[in-house]
Structures are given as structure tokens and as C-alpha cells.
Amino acid sequence: MVRLNRASQTYFFPVHLTDQLLPSAVFYATVGPLVIYFAMHRLIIRPYLRAQKERELEKQRENTASDILQKKQEAEAAVSLSRN
């Protein structure tokens, strides 16, 4: 049964699934979605997040390498100006 309270009114929605309580149906209704969730999390979501994190790290490495190269060139230019 689903109950919804809105202002001073209460709505009841009876949800009748079956006359009998079958243990196998209860088992599959609880275990099935959990297994599907964990499988999707393990096989799809984790690898995607891991790949995304690796892409971000690689981008940071490239940015850092270009910054270091630029600063090195600036330092060499400053040294060559001071020698002259």
C-alpha cells in the first residue's frame, strides 16, 4: 500500500501483487535487482570512471609538461640575456 499525504488529505493506493506469497518470487525480486546493480557497477561504471580519471591525469601531465617546458625556455632566455 502506498500512502501519500498532501496538505490535509491522505491518499491510499493499494498495490496488490499476488494472492500467494511465493518464496522463489520474493528471492528473485530481491536478489535479481541487487545482482544486476552490482554487475553493472563492477562491469560498466567502475571501468568508465577509471578511464575518465586516467584521461584527466594524462591531460594534467601534458599541461604540466608544457608548463615546465615553457618555464625552462623562459629561464634559458633570461640567462642568455644576462650573459650578453
Buried (B, 14 or more C-beta within 10 A) or exposed (E): EEEEEEEEEEEEEEEEEEEEEEEEEEEEEEEEEEEEEEEEEEEEEEEEEEEEEEEEEEEEEEEEEEEEEEEEEEEEEEEEEEEE
